[in-house]
């Protein structure tokens, strides 16, 4: 979503309002220097603000192109390597990002589109790293954005963009967040001030209610409706990048009256960077509501001078290649995410709130087709979480009727599969594969569909294609192993479990599969009861002896090791849990194994 964007068709320049906040008067851009005459101190502060540095033209002498930067290693997660082909400076049109966390080069493409390069650079770390959202793509040339994506991206890193023959011209654009990006074009304001008129003809976000202020800032810093629901409800570490979404999910924001709630400017100045002395301001904001902090902390020694932020808005580094973001979802340390919260009312409350946000976002004017598709699918996920499956699948279909991105089509297919509409899921996936025959996830999901329908041979075909395209696809190896296990081809199963183990060490699903093969195979080269017991006991402890499949595997391992008494206890516990959880087929299968253990025999599978 964008407030205002300057565009040019051929040599004619026009103002094209694309966002929710529309001007009630005609005005033209005048540049931040014109603001300095009256607002000198604020303009100077804003000039050095991180937001003002979120975009710059790519000049030949830019630090990004120094020998030191170009030769810096690429950090692929835990793996670092020298760049085989660093970003080509000839194709870079602009550089987005302030450099506080990193910068991302972009290229200008015809048709008002940009290409976001697949590698970003961290000045702090002195390394290249995968541009967020491209972690599964090792191609440094990155991805070509759609027109809608390009507009959204530039709208958060620029004040005006000059297009010439539908190509971005960085040298004549105003990159970075300048005064007029938040206040709107200023010519009418200057004219009104010059004439000493009462109406100042300028947008002042400071006059908005606190609730509206947060939504205004969240046009770039995201609302919860701009984040994938599972990422949000699971409080994924990546959520820390999206301060607006986190704040809006906080009780501090949600439980206060809209006109009095906590807002971005309660703590942050929009014109200057955070300074060390701001810590006292942050505490004052907390103390405005929590006036007796010591009474609210049962086990900690807390005073009016304690650092509230360190505990309730901790720095998050996981998954950010060594960079740090403050988590703006203000909450009690150690509290469970809504998705895993044992208290149903907490989870239901979060889902109800998200439903409202998604429906409100859907009703906003000038919503692009790609955003409509994403909003519809997000609402479908929320409704699915509320067990309103029919409504959810209707919204999934609504999503497909707009212009969904590939990842959202895949997610819609997964939702159809989970909702039992297997033909619909197959149709969507077949269409995807016909358009992109090398999309690993589509082949894998077709395998999952075939497996759900017990067509194991067809599942292996689809999994095989996915692994052919991406041999290091851990999930593909795990599912392939599970199918071979179902077919009693334990040697093949163990081979894929081992490959998955190398790629994702410690994965409990993989460890359970390995333990099963070691405990039940009749092949002496595969069989290892002692190791199976070790794995089974560790997994059972990690799952608090509550997972029936893990306990079933542990029972088979004990029996293979000759400890039938312990095997019976574990198997009976597994059958009870499966029965109480409604998994009657699993309970029946486990009881059949119990009969074998009662005869003093292990459960053994002969290789087919």
MOHU-V803137 format. One record per pair of residues at least 4 apart in sequence whose ideal C-beta (glycine too) atoms are under 8 Angstrom apart, sorted by sequence separation. I is the first residue (numbers start at 1). J is the second residue. If there is no record, write none. Layout:
BEGIN
i=I j=J
i=I j=J
END
This chain:
BEGIN
i=8 j=12
i=23 j=27
i=30 j=34
i=32 j=36
i=35 j=39
i=36 j=40
i=39 j=43
i=40 j=44
i=41 j=45
i=42 j=46
i=43 j=47
i=44 j=48
i=45 j=49
i=48 j=52
i=49 j=53
i=50 j=54
i=58 j=62
i=61 j=65
i=65 j=69
i=66 j=70
i=67 j=71
i=68 j=72
i=75 j=79
i=76 j=80
i=87 j=91
i=88 j=92
i=97 j=101
i=99 j=103
i=109 j=113
i=122 j=126
i=125 j=129
i=130 j=134
i=145 j=149
i=146 j=150
i=147 j=151
i=148 j=152
i=149 j=153
i=150 j=154
i=151 j=155
i=152 j=156
i=153 j=157
i=154 j=158
i=163 j=167
i=169 j=173
i=174 j=178
i=177 j=181
i=179 j=183
i=180 j=184
i=186 j=190
i=187 j=191
i=188 j=192
i=189 j=193
i=190 j=194
i=191 j=195
i=193 j=197
i=197 j=201
i=200 j=204
i=208 j=212
i=209 j=213
i=210 j=214
i=211 j=215
i=212 j=216
i=213 j=217
i=214 j=218
i=215 j=219
i=217 j=221
i=218 j=222
i=222 j=226
i=223 j=227
i=227 j=231
i=228 j=232
i=229 j=233
i=230 j=234
i=232 j=236
i=235 j=239
i=242 j=246
i=243 j=247
i=244 j=248
i=245 j=249
i=246 j=250
i=249 j=253
i=250 j=254
i=251 j=255
i=252 j=256
i=256 j=260
i=257 j=261
i=262 j=266
i=264 j=268
i=265 j=269
i=274 j=278
i=277 j=281
i=278 j=282
i=279 j=283
i=280 j=284
i=281 j=285
i=282 j=286
i=283 j=287
i=284 j=288
i=286 j=290
i=287 j=291
i=292 j=296
i=293 j=297
i=297 j=301
i=302 j=306
i=307 j=311
i=308 j=312
i=309 j=313
i=310 j=314
i=316 j=320
i=320 j=324
i=331 j=335
i=336 j=340
i=337 j=341
i=343 j=347
i=344 j=348
i=345 j=349
i=346 j=350
i=347 j=351
i=348 j=352
i=349 j=353
i=350 j=354
i=351 j=355
i=352 j=356
i=353 j=357
i=354 j=358
i=355 j=359
i=356 j=360
i=357 j=361
i=358 j=362
i=359 j=363
i=360 j=364
i=367 j=371
i=368 j=372
i=369 j=373
i=370 j=374
i=371 j=375
i=372 j=376
i=373 j=377
i=374 j=378
i=375 j=379
i=376 j=380
i=377 j=381
i=378 j=382
i=379 j=383
i=380 j=384
i=381 j=385
i=382 j=386
i=384 j=388
i=388 j=392
i=389 j=393
i=390 j=394
i=391 j=395
i=392 j=396
i=393 j=397
i=394 j=398
i=395 j=399
i=396 j=400
i=397 j=401
i=398 j=402
i=400 j=404
i=404 j=408
i=405 j=409
i=406 j=410
i=407 j=411
i=408 j=412
i=409 j=413
i=410 j=414
i=411 j=415
i=412 j=416
i=413 j=417
i=414 j=418
i=415 j=419
i=417 j=421
i=421 j=425
i=422 j=426
i=423 j=427
i=424 j=428
i=425 j=429
i=426 j=430
i=427 j=431
i=428 j=432
i=429 j=433
i=430 j=434
i=431 j=435
i=432 j=436
i=433 j=437
i=439 j=443
i=440 j=444
i=441 j=445
i=442 j=446
i=443 j=447
i=444 j=448
i=445 j=449
i=446 j=450
i=447 j=451
i=448 j=452
i=449 j=453
i=451 j=455
i=455 j=459
i=456 j=460
i=457 j=461
i=458 j=462
i=459 j=463
i=460 j=464
i=461 j=465
i=462 j=466
i=463 j=467
i=464 j=468
i=465 j=469
i=466 j=470
i=467 j=471
i=469 j=473
i=473 j=477
i=474 j=478
i=475 j=479
i=476 j=480
i=477 j=481
i=478 j=482
i=479 j=483
i=480 j=484
i=481 j=485
i=482 j=486
i=483 j=487
i=485 j=489
i=489 j=493
i=490 j=494
i=491 j=495
i=492 j=496
i=493 j=497
i=494 j=498
i=495 j=499
i=496 j=500
i=497 j=501
i=498 j=502
i=499 j=503
i=500 j=504
i=501 j=505
i=507 j=511
i=508 j=512
i=509 j=513
i=510 j=514
i=511 j=515
i=512 j=516
i=513 j=517
i=514 j=518
i=515 j=519
i=516 j=520
i=517 j=521
i=523 j=527
i=528 j=532
i=529 j=533
i=530 j=534
i=531 j=535
i=532 j=536
i=533 j=537
i=534 j=538
i=535 j=539
i=536 j=540
i=537 j=541
i=538 j=542
i=539 j=543
i=541 j=545
i=543 j=547
i=547 j=551
i=548 j=552
i=549 j=553
i=550 j=554
i=551 j=555
i=552 j=556
i=553 j=557
i=554 j=558
i=555 j=559
i=556 j=560
i=557 j=561
i=559 j=563
i=563 j=567
i=564 j=568
i=565 j=569
i=566 j=570
i=567 j=571
i=568 j=572
i=569 j=573
i=570 j=574
i=571 j=575
i=572 j=576
i=573 j=577
i=574 j=578
i=575 j=579
i=576 j=580
i=577 j=581
i=579 j=583
i=583 j=587
i=584 j=588
i=585 j=589
i=586 j=590
i=587 j=591
i=588 j=592
i=589 j=593
i=590 j=594
i=591 j=595
i=592 j=596
i=593 j=597
i=594 j=598
i=595 j=599
i=597 j=601
i=8 j=13
i=9 j=14
i=17 j=22
i=30 j=35
i=46 j=51
i=47 j=52
i=60 j=65
i=64 j=69
i=65 j=70
i=75 j=80
i=76 j=81
i=87 j=92
i=97 j=102
i=98 j=103
i=109 j=114
i=122 j=127
i=130 j=135
i=137 j=142
i=145 j=150
i=163 j=168
i=164 j=169
i=168 j=173
i=170 j=175
i=177 j=182
i=180 j=185
i=192 j=197
i=208 j=213
i=218 j=223
i=222 j=227
i=227 j=232
i=231 j=236
i=247 j=252
i=248 j=253
i=249 j=254
i=256 j=261
i=265 j=270
i=297 j=302
i=308 j=313
i=317 j=322
i=320 j=325
i=336 j=341
i=341 j=346
i=362 j=367
i=367 j=372
i=383 j=388
i=384 j=389
i=399 j=404
i=404 j=409
i=416 j=421
i=417 j=422
i=450 j=455
i=451 j=456
i=484 j=489
i=485 j=490
i=506 j=511
i=521 j=526
i=522 j=527
i=540 j=545
i=558 j=563
i=559 j=564
i=578 j=583
i=579 j=584
i=596 j=601
i=597 j=602
i=7 j=13
i=8 j=14
i=17 j=23
i=46 j=52
i=56 j=62
i=58 j=64
i=63 j=69
i=74 j=80
i=97 j=103
i=108 j=114
i=109 j=115
i=121 j=127
i=122 j=128
i=137 j=143
i=162 j=168
i=163 j=169
i=174 j=180
i=180 j=186
i=183 j=189
i=230 j=236
i=239 j=245
i=240 j=246
i=247 j=253
i=248 j=254
i=256 j=262
i=264 j=270
i=268 j=274
i=287 j=293
i=290 j=296
i=296 j=302
i=317 j=323
i=336 j=342
i=341 j=347
i=361 j=367
i=383 j=389
i=416 j=422
i=433 j=439
i=436 j=442
i=450 j=456
i=467 j=473
i=470 j=476
i=484 j=490
i=501 j=507
i=504 j=510
i=521 j=527
i=545 j=551
i=558 j=564
i=578 j=584
i=596 j=602
i=597 j=603
i=6 j=13
i=7 j=14
i=35 j=42
i=36 j=43
i=58 j=65
i=73 j=80
i=74 j=81
i=96 j=103
i=97 j=104
i=107 j=114
i=108 j=115
i=121 j=128
i=122 j=129
i=130 j=137
i=154 j=161
i=161 j=168
i=162 j=169
i=179 j=186
i=192 j=199
i=193 j=200
i=206 j=213
i=231 j=238
i=232 j=239
i=239 j=246
i=254 j=261
i=286 j=293
i=294 j=301
i=317 j=324
i=432 j=439
i=466 j=473
i=500 j=507
i=540 j=547
i=543 j=550
i=596 j=603
i=7 j=15
i=35 j=43
i=36 j=44
i=73 j=81
i=74 j=82
i=95 j=103
i=96 j=104
i=106 j=114
i=107 j=115
i=120 j=128
i=121 j=129
i=134 j=142
i=145 j=153
i=164 j=172
i=192 j=200
i=205 j=213
i=208 j=216
i=215 j=223
i=218 j=226
i=224 j=232
i=231 j=239
i=253 j=261
i=294 j=302
i=316 j=324
i=317 j=325
i=338 j=346
i=339 j=347
i=367 j=375
i=383 j=391
i=384 j=392
i=404 j=412
i=416 j=424
i=417 j=425
i=450 j=458
i=451 j=459
i=484 j=492
i=485 j=493
i=518 j=526
i=519 j=527
i=539 j=547
i=558 j=566
i=559 j=567
i=578 j=586
i=579 j=587
i=6 j=15
i=7 j=16
i=73 j=82
i=74 j=83
i=95 j=104
i=96 j=105
i=106 j=115
i=119 j=128
i=120 j=129
i=134 j=143
i=192 j=201
i=252 j=261
i=253 j=262
i=293 j=302
i=294 j=303
i=315 j=324
i=316 j=325
i=338 j=347
i=383 j=392
i=399 j=408
i=400 j=409
i=416 j=425
i=433 j=442
i=450 j=459
i=467 j=476
i=484 j=493
i=501 j=510
i=517 j=526
i=518 j=527
i=558 j=567
i=578 j=587
i=6 j=16
i=73 j=83
i=95 j=105
i=96 j=106
i=106 j=116
i=107 j=117
i=119 j=129
i=120 j=130
i=162 j=172
i=191 j=201
i=252 j=262
i=293 j=303
i=315 j=325
i=316 j=326
i=336 j=346
i=362 j=372
i=382 j=392
i=432 j=442
i=433 j=443
i=466 j=476
i=467 j=477
i=500 j=510
i=501 j=511
i=518 j=528
i=519 j=529
i=540 j=550
i=593 j=603
i=4 j=15
i=5 j=16
i=32 j=43
i=71 j=82
i=72 j=83
i=94 j=105
i=95 j=106
i=106 j=117
i=119 j=130
i=120 j=131
i=131 j=142
i=162 j=173
i=189 j=200
i=205 j=216
i=267 j=278
i=293 j=304
i=315 j=326
i=316 j=327
i=338 j=349
i=381 j=392
i=413 j=424
i=414 j=425
i=447 j=458
i=448 j=459
i=450 j=461
i=481 j=492
i=482 j=493
i=518 j=529
i=539 j=550
i=540 j=551
i=556 j=567
i=4 j=16
i=5 j=17
i=71 j=83
i=94 j=106
i=104 j=116
i=105 j=117
i=118 j=130
i=119 j=131
i=120 j=132
i=161 j=173
i=189 j=201
i=205 j=217
i=227 j=239
i=250 j=262
i=314 j=326
i=315 j=327
i=338 j=350
i=380 j=392
i=383 j=395
i=400 j=412
i=413 j=425
i=416 j=428
i=447 j=459
i=450 j=462
i=481 j=493
i=484 j=496
i=555 j=567
i=558 j=570
i=575 j=587
i=578 j=590
i=4 j=17
i=5 j=18
i=15 j=28
i=70 j=83
i=92 j=105
i=93 j=106
i=104 j=117
i=118 j=131
i=160 j=173
i=188 j=201
i=189 j=202
i=232 j=245
i=293 j=306
i=313 j=326
i=314 j=327
i=338 j=351
i=362 j=375
i=380 j=393
i=399 j=412
i=429 j=442
i=433 j=446
i=447 j=460
i=463 j=476
i=467 j=480
i=481 j=494
i=497 j=510
i=501 j=514
i=518 j=531
i=519 j=532
i=555 j=568
i=3 j=17
i=4 j=18
i=15 j=29
i=32 j=46
i=92 j=106
i=93 j=107
i=94 j=108
i=105 j=119
i=117 j=131
i=154 j=168
i=160 j=174
i=188 j=202
i=267 j=281
i=313 j=327
i=361 j=375
i=362 j=376
i=380 j=394
i=447 j=461
i=481 j=495
i=518 j=532
i=519 j=533
i=536 j=550
i=539 j=553
i=540 j=554
i=3 j=18
i=4 j=19
i=32 j=47
i=71 j=86
i=92 j=107
i=93 j=108
i=105 j=120
i=116 j=131
i=158 j=173
i=159 j=174
i=227 j=242
i=247 j=262
i=267 j=282
i=293 j=308
i=313 j=328
i=380 j=395
i=397 j=412
i=413 j=428
i=447 j=462
i=481 j=496
i=539 j=554
i=555 j=570
i=575 j=590
i=2 j=18
i=3 j=19
i=70 j=86
i=91 j=107
i=104 j=120
i=105 j=121
i=118 j=134
i=158 j=174
i=159 j=175
i=186 j=202
i=226 j=242
i=313 j=329
i=379 j=395
i=380 j=396
i=396 j=412
i=412 j=428
i=413 j=429
i=429 j=445
i=430 j=446
i=446 j=462
i=447 j=463
i=463 j=479
i=464 j=480
i=480 j=496
i=481 j=497
i=497 j=513
i=498 j=514
i=515 j=531
i=516 j=532
i=554 j=570
i=555 j=571
i=574 j=590
i=575 j=591
i=1 j=18
i=2 j=19
i=103 j=120
i=104 j=121
i=158 j=175
i=159 j=176
i=232 j=249
i=247 j=264
i=287 j=304
i=309 j=326
i=313 j=330
i=358 j=375
i=362 j=379
i=429 j=446
i=463 j=480
i=497 j=514
i=515 j=532
i=518 j=535
i=519 j=536
i=536 j=553
i=537 j=554
i=1 j=19
i=3 j=21
i=87 j=105
i=102 j=120
i=103 j=121
i=116 j=134
i=157 j=175
i=158 j=176
i=159 j=177
i=184 j=202
i=227 j=245
i=267 j=285
i=312 j=330
i=377 j=395
i=380 j=398
i=444 j=462
i=478 j=496
i=536 j=554
i=552 j=570
i=1 j=20
i=4 j=23
i=102 j=121
i=118 j=137
i=157 j=176
i=158 j=177
i=159 j=178
i=183 j=202
i=184 j=203
i=226 j=245
i=266 j=285
i=312 j=331
i=314 j=333
i=376 j=395
i=377 j=396
i=380 j=399
i=396 j=415
i=409 j=428
i=410 j=429
i=413 j=432
i=443 j=462
i=444 j=463
i=447 j=466
i=477 j=496
i=478 j=497
i=481 j=500
i=551 j=570
i=552 j=571
i=555 j=574
i=571 j=590
i=575 j=594
i=102 j=122
i=103 j=123
i=118 j=138
i=157 j=177
i=159 j=179
i=160 j=180
i=183 j=203
i=222 j=242
i=244 j=264
i=312 j=332
i=358 j=378
i=359 j=379
i=376 j=396
i=396 j=416
i=425 j=445
i=426 j=446
i=429 j=449
i=443 j=463
i=459 j=479
i=460 j=480
i=463 j=483
i=477 j=497
i=493 j=513
i=494 j=514
i=497 j=517
i=515 j=535
i=551 j=571
i=93 j=114
i=101 j=122
i=102 j=123
i=118 j=139
i=119 j=140
i=156 j=177
i=159 j=180
i=182 j=203
i=183 j=204
i=221 j=242
i=222 j=243
i=223 j=244
i=224 j=245
i=243 j=264
i=283 j=304
i=312 j=333
i=358 j=379
i=514 j=535
i=515 j=536
i=532 j=553
i=533 j=554
i=536 j=557
i=118 j=140
i=159 j=181
i=183 j=205
i=221 j=243
i=222 j=244
i=223 j=245
i=283 j=305
i=286 j=308
i=311 j=333
i=376 j=398
i=377 j=399
i=393 j=415
i=409 j=431
i=410 j=432
i=443 j=465
i=444 j=466
i=477 j=499
i=478 j=500
i=535 j=557
i=536 j=558
i=551 j=573
i=552 j=574
i=571 j=593
i=572 j=594
i=6 j=29
i=97 j=120
i=101 j=124
i=117 j=140
i=118 j=141
i=119 j=142
i=158 j=181
i=182 j=205
i=221 j=244
i=222 j=245
i=262 j=285
i=283 j=306
i=376 j=399
i=392 j=415
i=393 j=416
i=409 j=432
i=426 j=449
i=443 j=466
i=460 j=483
i=477 j=500
i=494 j=517
i=512 j=535
i=551 j=574
i=571 j=594
i=65 j=89
i=91 j=115
i=99 j=123
i=117 j=141
i=118 j=142
i=220 j=244
i=221 j=245
i=224 j=248
i=283 j=307
i=354 j=378
i=355 j=379
i=358 j=382
i=425 j=449
i=459 j=483
i=460 j=484
i=493 j=517
i=494 j=518
i=511 j=535
i=512 j=536
i=515 j=539
i=532 j=556
i=533 j=557
i=92 j=117
i=117 j=142
i=118 j=143
i=223 j=248
i=224 j=249
i=283 j=308
i=374 j=399
i=441 j=466
i=474 j=499
i=475 j=500
i=532 j=557
i=533 j=558
i=549 j=574
i=115 j=141
i=116 j=142
i=218 j=244
i=282 j=308
i=286 j=312
i=373 j=399
i=376 j=402
i=393 j=419
i=406 j=432
i=440 j=466
i=443 j=469
i=474 j=500
i=477 j=503
i=548 j=574
i=551 j=577
i=568 j=594
i=571 j=597
i=102 j=129
i=104 j=131
i=115 j=142
i=116 j=143
i=217 j=244
i=218 j=245
i=282 j=309
i=355 j=382
i=372 j=399
i=373 j=400
i=377 j=404
i=392 j=419
i=422 j=449
i=456 j=483
i=490 j=517
i=494 j=521
i=511 j=538
i=512 j=539
i=548 j=575
i=64 j=92
i=115 j=143
i=279 j=307
i=354 j=382
i=355 j=383
i=393 j=421
i=400 j=428
i=417 j=445
i=451 j=479
i=485 j=513
i=511 j=539
i=529 j=557
i=532 j=560
i=533 j=561
i=545 j=573
i=60 j=89
i=115 j=144
i=116 j=145
i=215 j=244
i=373 j=402
i=440 j=469
i=444 j=473
i=447 j=476
i=474 j=503
i=478 j=507
i=481 j=510
i=532 j=561
i=548 j=577
i=568 j=597
i=87 j=117
i=114 j=144
i=115 j=145
i=214 j=244
i=218 j=248
i=279 j=309
i=372 j=402
i=373 j=403
i=374 j=404
i=381 j=411
i=389 j=419
i=406 j=436
i=422 j=452
i=440 j=470
i=456 j=486
i=474 j=504
i=490 j=520
i=491 j=521
i=540 j=570
i=547 j=577
i=548 j=578
i=567 j=597
i=568 j=598
i=58 j=89
i=64 j=95
i=113 j=144
i=114 j=145
i=351 j=382
i=355 j=386
i=372 j=403
i=373 j=404
i=374 j=405
i=377 j=408
i=384 j=415
i=410 j=441
i=414 j=445
i=417 j=448
i=422 j=453
i=438 j=469
i=444 j=475
i=448 j=479
i=451 j=482
i=456 j=487
i=472 j=503
i=478 j=509
i=482 j=513
i=485 j=516
i=490 j=521
i=508 j=539
i=529 j=560
i=530 j=561
i=546 j=577
i=87 j=119
i=113 j=145
i=370 j=402
i=373 j=405
i=380 j=412
i=410 j=442
i=413 j=445
i=417 j=449
i=444 j=476
i=447 j=479
i=451 j=483
i=478 j=510
i=481 j=513
i=485 j=517
i=491 j=523
i=494 j=526
i=529 j=561
i=62 j=95
i=86 j=119
i=113 j=146
i=214 j=247
i=256 j=289
i=369 j=402
i=370 j=403
i=406 j=439
i=440 j=473
i=474 j=507
i=490 j=523
i=527 j=560
i=529 j=562
i=548 j=581
i=564 j=597
i=58 j=92
i=113 j=147
i=182 j=216
i=214 j=248
i=351 j=385
i=352 j=386
i=369 j=403
i=370 j=404
i=374 j=408
i=377 j=411
i=381 j=415
i=384 j=418
i=508 j=542
i=519 j=553
i=552 j=586
i=564 j=598
i=58 j=93
i=109 j=144
i=112 j=147
i=351 j=386
i=368 j=403
i=370 j=405
i=373 j=408
i=377 j=412
i=380 j=415
i=384 j=419
i=410 j=445
i=417 j=452
i=444 j=479
i=478 j=513
i=491 j=526
i=508 j=543
i=548 j=583
i=555 j=590
i=57 j=93
i=58 j=94
i=83 j=119
i=111 j=147
i=114 j=150
i=440 j=476
i=490 j=526
i=520 j=556
i=564 j=600
i=57 j=94
i=58 j=95
i=113 j=150
i=116 j=153
i=252 j=289
i=512 j=549
i=516 j=553
i=519 j=556
i=549 j=586
i=552 j=589
i=556 j=593
i=559 j=596
i=56 j=94
i=57 j=95
i=112 j=150
i=347 j=385
i=348 j=386
i=377 j=415
i=512 j=550
i=515 j=553
i=519 j=557
i=548 j=586
i=552 j=590
i=555 j=593
i=559 j=597
i=55 j=94
i=56 j=95
i=64 j=103
i=112 j=151
i=114 j=153
i=214 j=253
i=515 j=554
i=518 j=557
i=548 j=587
i=55 j=95
i=114 j=154
i=516 j=556
i=519 j=559
i=520 j=560
i=562 j=602
i=55 j=96
i=64 j=105
i=512 j=553
i=519 j=560
i=552 j=593
i=54 j=96
i=86 j=128
i=508 j=550
i=515 j=557
i=518 j=560
i=548 j=590
i=555 j=597
i=559 j=601
i=560 j=602
i=54 j=97
i=221 j=264
i=559 j=602
i=560 j=603
i=54 j=98
i=559 j=603
i=560 j=604
i=53 j=98
i=74 j=119
i=83 j=128
i=53 j=99
i=556 j=602
i=51 j=98
i=58 j=105
i=80 j=127
i=106 j=153
i=211 j=258
i=214 j=261
i=217 j=264
i=556 j=603
i=50 j=98
i=210 j=258
i=211 j=259
i=72 j=121
i=209 j=258
i=210 j=259
i=214 j=263
i=50 j=100
i=75 j=125
i=91 j=141
i=209 j=259
i=210 j=260
i=211 j=261
i=213 j=263
i=214 j=264
i=112 j=163
i=210 j=261
i=213 j=264
i=69 j=121
i=75 j=127
i=210 j=262
i=211 j=263
i=213 j=265
i=74 j=127
i=75 j=128
i=76 j=129
i=87 j=140
i=210 j=263
i=217 j=270
i=72 j=126
i=73 j=127
i=74 j=128
i=75 j=129
i=76 j=130
i=86 j=140
i=112 j=166
i=114 j=168
i=72 j=127
i=73 j=128
i=74 j=129
i=85 j=140
i=111 j=166
i=112 j=167
i=72 j=128
i=110 j=166
i=112 j=168
i=210 j=266
i=64 j=121
i=69 j=126
i=83 j=140
i=96 j=153
i=110 j=167
i=68 j=126
i=77 j=135
i=109 j=167
i=108 j=167
i=206 j=265
i=63 j=123
i=97 j=157
i=108 j=168
i=96 j=157
i=108 j=169
i=76 j=138
i=108 j=170
i=156 j=219
i=155 j=219
i=156 j=220
i=155 j=220
i=205 j=270
i=94 j=168
i=93 j=168
i=94 j=170
i=240 j=316
i=93 j=170
i=250 j=328
i=252 j=330
i=94 j=173
i=237 j=316
i=241 j=320
i=250 j=329
i=251 j=330
i=240 j=320
i=249 j=329
i=250 j=330
i=251 j=331
i=94 j=175
i=237 j=318
i=238 j=319
i=246 j=327
i=247 j=328
i=250 j=331
i=237 j=319
i=243 j=325
i=246 j=328
i=247 j=329
i=520 j=602
i=522 j=604
i=237 j=320
i=243 j=326
i=245 j=328
i=246 j=329
i=247 j=330
i=519 j=602
i=520 j=603
i=521 j=604
i=522 j=605
i=241 j=325
i=244 j=328
i=246 j=330
i=519 j=603
i=520 j=604
i=521 j=605
i=522 j=606
i=523 j=607
i=240 j=325
i=243 j=328
i=520 j=605
i=522 j=607
i=240 j=326
i=521 j=607
i=240 j=327
i=182 j=270
i=239 j=327
i=240 j=328
i=239 j=329
i=235 j=329
i=55 j=154
i=254 j=353
i=249 j=350
i=54 j=156
i=55 j=157
i=235 j=337
i=54 j=157
i=55 j=158
i=234 j=337
i=235 j=338
i=233 j=337
i=235 j=339
i=249 j=353
i=233 j=338
i=234 j=339
i=132 j=238
i=233 j=339
i=234 j=340
i=132 j=241
i=230 j=339
i=248 j=357
i=58 j=170
i=57 j=170
i=57 j=171
i=233 j=347
i=490 j=605
i=57 j=173
i=491 j=607
i=233 j=350
i=488 j=605
i=490 j=607
i=57 j=175
i=233 j=351
i=488 j=606
i=489 j=607
i=56 j=175
i=488 j=607
i=489 j=608
i=55 j=175
i=56 j=176
i=488 j=608
i=54 j=175
i=55 j=176
i=233 j=354
i=487 j=608
i=54 j=176
i=55 j=177
i=232 j=354
i=53 j=176
i=54 j=177
i=52 j=176
i=51 j=176
i=52 j=177
i=229 j=354
i=51 j=177
i=52 j=178
i=49 j=177
i=224 j=353
i=225 j=354
i=29 j=159
i=224 j=354
i=29 j=160
i=46 j=178
i=225 j=357
i=18 j=151
i=46 j=179
i=224 j=357
i=225 j=358
i=223 j=357
i=225 j=360
i=19 j=155
i=43 j=179
i=225 j=361
i=18 j=155
i=223 j=361
i=39 j=179
i=31 j=174
i=35 j=179
i=29 j=174
i=5 j=151
i=32 j=178
i=31 j=178
i=32 j=179
i=32 j=180
i=2 j=151
i=5 j=154
i=13 j=162
i=31 j=180
i=229 j=378
i=2 j=152
i=5 j=155
i=30 j=180
i=225 j=375
i=228 j=378
i=1 j=152
i=29 j=180
i=35 j=186
i=230 j=381
i=2 j=154
i=3 j=155
i=34 j=186
i=229 j=381
i=233 j=385
i=2 j=155
i=5 j=158
i=11 j=164
i=225 j=378
i=229 j=382
i=1 j=155
i=2 j=156
i=6 j=160
i=7 j=161
i=8 j=162
i=9 j=163
i=10 j=164
i=5 j=160
i=6 j=161
i=7 j=162
i=8 j=163
i=10 j=165
i=30 j=185
i=38 j=193
i=4 j=160
i=5 j=161
i=6 j=162
i=7 j=163
i=8 j=164
i=29 j=185
i=30 j=186
i=34 j=190
i=229 j=385
i=27 j=184
i=28 j=185
i=29 j=186
i=30 j=187
i=27 j=185
i=29 j=187
i=27 j=186
i=28 j=187
i=27 j=187
i=30 j=190
i=23 j=184
i=27 j=188
i=23 j=185
i=26 j=188
i=27 j=189
i=21 j=184
i=25 j=188
i=6 j=173
i=6 j=174
i=15 j=185
i=27 j=201
i=4 j=180
i=25 j=201
i=4 j=181
i=3 j=181
i=3 j=182
i=4 j=184
i=23 j=203
i=3 j=184
i=4 j=185
i=21 j=203
i=129 j=321
i=127 j=321
i=21 j=216
i=125 j=321
i=125 j=322
i=124 j=322
i=125 j=323
i=20 j=219
i=122 j=321
i=124 j=323
i=3 j=203
i=19 j=219
i=122 j=322
i=122 j=323
i=3 j=219
i=2 j=219
i=1 j=219
i=51 j=270
i=101 j=320
i=102 j=321
i=148 j=368
i=102 j=323
i=148 j=369
i=149 j=370
i=49 j=271
i=101 j=323
i=148 j=370
i=49 j=272
i=50 j=273
i=148 j=371
i=45 j=269
i=48 j=272
i=49 j=273
i=101 j=325
i=146 j=370
i=46 j=271
i=48 j=273
i=45 j=271
i=46 j=272
i=45 j=272
i=42 j=271
i=75 j=321
i=75 j=322
i=148 j=403
i=146 j=405
i=20 j=364
i=20 j=365
i=20 j=366
i=19 j=366
i=18 j=366
i=1 j=371
END
